[in-house]
């Protein structure tokens, strides 16, 4: 106080200068104006059951299966604002989705808004796609599935989903996709009905707190394996990824709406940038797309698991800290641990942080829970708005 009451006639100026210095110091250490940070997570849960309605039954049980509880616990701890889930069985009435929302709310993660389109899994084509002389098997469907709706995608959000503005492209025929890399099938007429999407391609707009729209572009691409020399699944996997790359470039099969500047490609691409059996360059169309960025979520536990498990992992070229799936690695033809799950935001979005839920061996309980939940690991990205 003495400095502010100097009697030498210059005390007022000194006081003003002192106040300015103090204020500047406070500003230097004060946080900047707080931006809204939104966490987006993706988790391929592998919760798909062996028959229709069974996942719903398990969600409604008082004592749920250990695997289901593990998935719910991991999701709850993620504290995500927007979640895209793979491996969720679809029903037309949305009962499974509502039961999942209720279970997550009870676990501490309320996500009141949801969307799930009907996947192409289990939908008959009427043709023998794999040439084994039998039709109407799961591998002869539009996408592998023991029943219609098996293992679909679901979007859950803390913020409103503009359901009336969702665009679904899952019915697009593969042969109608520009420059489609079509295989030679045992029954060529099958290409007249075979769709490009195995699970779905949707443009899902979400209304954010600042009034802007975030467009989620989910995808679960078919694995580029389980076929013959025609490489049907490898070609389809590459074209399914190229769909979103072309869409980002301005092409669309439904020109009702131009894609906004804020978009996120999210899901299981079933392709690793450096390893695995995807067609060369397939994942680069999205992973290296000029309009997208790769936050590259990592975890020390992923690298530790690769080293500990060994096998084919020892000959892989990619950074093991980026792996998102724990597949078999003992035999020479096993896939090993790979990076197949991605969250790729537009470059117009500001990435604050990203992460991969792969606990280290020292976190024994958490690692056991992650291994119980799924072979895949949850990934997340924080975006600032």
N, C-alpha and C positions, 0 to 999 in steps of 0.2 A: 504494500500500500504506500510505503514511503516514496517509491519512485513515481507514483501517480500523483503525489502532492508536493512535488518539488517547488520551492519558493523562488527559484532564480529567474523566473520569467520565461524559461524555455521548457518548463515542466509539461505544459500542454502538448508541445511538439514531441517531446520525449515519450510522453504517455501514448500518444497516437502511434508513434513508431513502434513502441513496445507491443501495443495491442496488435498491430499489423504483423509483427514477427511471430507473436504467440499464435495468432489465427492461421498464419501460413504453416507453422509447425503442426498445428492440429490437423490442417487439411492434408499434410503430407502423410500423416499416420492414419487418417480416417479412411474407411473403405470407400471405394467409388460407389456411385449410385447403383443400387442393387438391380442387376438384370434378373429376369425370370429364368431359372435353370430348370430344364425339363429332362428327366431321365427316361430314355427309351431302352427297352430290353427285348432280347429275343431268346427263346428257349425251345429247342426241339425236345419235347417232353417224352416222346415215345409212349404216351399213355394209351394209344389206340388199343382197344380190347379185341377179343376174338369173335365178337358178334355184336349186332346192333343193340343199343340200349344198355350194354354191360358197363360201360364207363359211367353212364348216368346212375346206374344201380350202385356202383362203388362210391360215387360222390355223395349219395344219399345215406350211406351206411353210417351208423353211429361209430363203429370201429372200422375205419377205412384201411385198405391195403397199405402196407409199409411204403411201397413205391409211390403211391399217390400222396401220402403224407409228406414224403421227402420232397416231392415236386412243389407242394404247397409251401413248405417251410423255406425252400430256396427262393421261391418267388416273393414270399413275404419279406424276407431279409433284403431282397434287391431294392425295395422301396421305389420301384419304378412308377412313373406317371403314365406311361404307355407301354403295353406289353403285346408282342406278337408271339403266339404259341403255335408250334407244330405238333403233330401227333394227337390232335383233339378230334374225336369222332363227331360227325355232324348229324343232326337230326333236323328235319324241316320245321318243327315247332320250336326249336331253340331251347329245349328243356335242359340239355347237357350244358349249354353255355350259361344259362341262368344258375344252374346248380354249382358250376365252377365259380361264378361271381360270388355266390353266397358263401362258398367255402373260403375263398380268398378274403372276403370281408371279415369273416370270423377269425381268419389268421392274421388280420391286421393290415390287409392291403385292399381297401375299397376301390374298386374300378367299376363305376356304375354304368359306363357306356360300353357297348359291345357290338361287334359285327362278325359274322361268319357266312361266307357264301358256300354254296354246295360244291364240294370238290368233284373231280372226275374219277376219283378212285372207285373201283368196283362197278362202274357203269359199263354194261356189256357193249361190245362192238359188233358181235355176231360173226366175227372172223377168228381164224387161227393165226394169231400174230406171231407166235414163236415156232410154228411149223412142226409141232409134235403130233399132229393128226387129231388133236382134240380141241374143241371150242368151249367157250364159256368157262374157262378156268380163270383164276385170279389174274394170271399173267396175260390173258387175252382181253382184259378190260381196257377201257380208255387209259387207266393207270392202275397199277397193281393194288388190289384190295379184295379182302375176303367178302366184303359187302359194300353196298353203296354208302358213301360217306365216311369210310374208314380213314382215319389218320388225316383229317383236314387241318386247315389253318384257322386261327381265331385271333381277332384283334380286341383287346380290352384297354379301356382308357379312362383316366380321371377326367378328361375333357370331352365335350360333346363330339360325337361322330356324326357327320352330316350324311346320314344314311340315304337320303333322297338324292344325294349327289355322287354316291358311290358308282363307279364304272366297273362292270365285270366283263372280262374278256375271255373267260374260261371256255366258251363255246367256239372260239375261233378254230377252224380246221387248220391242221398243220400245212396242208397243201395250199391253203389260201394265204399263208404267211409269205411276204415277199422274200424271194431268194432262198426259200426253204431248202435245207439240206436233207432231202428225202431219201430213205433207204429203199433197197429192193426187198419187198416183203414176199413171203410164200404165197399170199393171196393179194395181188396188187390192188384189187378193188377196195381193200381195207383202208387205203389212203383217202378214199372218198368220204370216210366217216371219222377217221382218227383225228382227234383234237390235238392242238399243240400243247396245251397245259396238262400236266399230270394232276396237280392239286388245284392251282388257280392262279390267275393274274388279275388283281384288283387294284384300282386306284381309289384309295380310301382317304377322303379329306377329313381332317380333324380341326375343330375350331379352338384356337389357342387363346389364352387370357388376354393377349394384346390385340385380339380381333383378327389376326392373320390366320391363314390356313396352312397346315402341314399335310402334305400328301404322302401317305404311306403306300409303298409299292411292294407288297409281300410276294414271296416266291418260295416254293419248295420244288426244286428241280428234280427230275428223275435221276436216280443213280446211273452213271455212264457205264454200267456193267450188266450182268445177267442177260446177255444177248449173244448173238453169233457174229460171224465175219461181216454181216451187213452193218453192224454197229448201230443198230436201231436206237438203243438207249443213249449211246454216246452222241449221236447226231441230234437227238431230241433234247438232251441236256444242254448242248451248245445253243440250239435255237431258242430254247426257253429263256436262257440268259440274254440272248440277243434281243428278245422281245422288249425287255426294259431298256436296253441300250438304244434301240431304235426309237422307242417311245420318248426317251430323254432328248433324242435328236429332232423330235418334232413329228415323227410318224405316229399315226394312231388309226386303229380300225373303227373308231367311233369319234368322229371329229366334233362332238357336241361341245367340247371344252378343251382349251389349251392348258397344258400342265403349268402350275404355278412355279415360282422360283424356289419354294421350300419343299423339298422332297427327300424321302429316305427309302432307298432300296434295302429290303430287310428279309432275311430268311436263310434257308439252307440251299446253297447253290450246288452242293455235292461236287465241288471242284476245288482243288488246291492250286494256288498259283505256281507251285514248283513240283509237286509230287502227285502220285495217284494216277488214275487211268482216264481222266477227262481228256477230251480232244485238245490238242495243243492250241493255246491262245483263247480257249473258250471263256475262262473266267476273267481274262484281261479286258474283255469288252465292257465289263462292269467295274472290276477292280481298278482299272486304269482309265476309266472314262473321264474325259476332261471336265465334265460337269459334276463329278462326284469326288469325294475325298475318303480316304481310308484311315479311320482313327486307330486301327491296328490294336485292338484290345489284347493284352498279354497277361500271363500269370506265371510266376516262378514254378508253381505246381505242375503246369503243363510241361515245361522243360524237364523238370525233375522226373515226371512220369515217363517221358520218352527215354531218358537215360536209364531209369530203373528197369523198364520193361525190355529194352533192347530189341533184339530181333530185327525186323525190317526197318525199324526206326533208325537204326544206326547208319543206314545207307541213304536216308532222305536228305534232301538239300535245303528244305525250308527251315525257318526258325521254329524250333519246337515250342517256344514260349507262346506262339500264336495258334497252336493246335486247339481245336474246339471239340474234337470227338476222339474217343478212346476205343478204336476198333482193334480186332485181333492182329497180332504182330509176330506170331511164332513161326508160321510156315512161310516159305519163300513167296507165295502168291497172296499172302494176306495184305490188306491195305495199310495197316499200321495206323498210328495217330496222325490225323490230318487237320488242316484248316478248311472246314466246309461251311461254316455258319458265319454270316456277315451282317453288319449294319453299316451302310454306306450313305452318309448324308450328302446333300448338295454342298458345293463349295461356298454357297451363299450363307450357309449356317456356320455358327461359331461353336466349335467343339471345345468343351472345357476339360473333360476327362473321359476315359473309357476304361473298361475292365472286363476280366474274364474270371468266372467263378470256378477255379480249379484249385482246391486246397492242396497244400503240401502234405507229405506223409506225416509230419509232426502234428498236423491238425487231424488226428486220426478219426475223430467223430464226424467232423465236417466232410472229410474225404469219403468215409463210408456212406454218408448220406448222399453225396453227389453221385457216387457209383451206383447206389440203389435207385436213384431217381431216373437216370438216363445215361446212355453212353455219350450223349452230347453234354456240353457245358453251357450254362447261361452266359450270355455276353450283354454288355450294356454300354451306352454312350450318354454323356451329359451334354446337352446343347443349351447355349445361352441365347435368350431372346430379349 
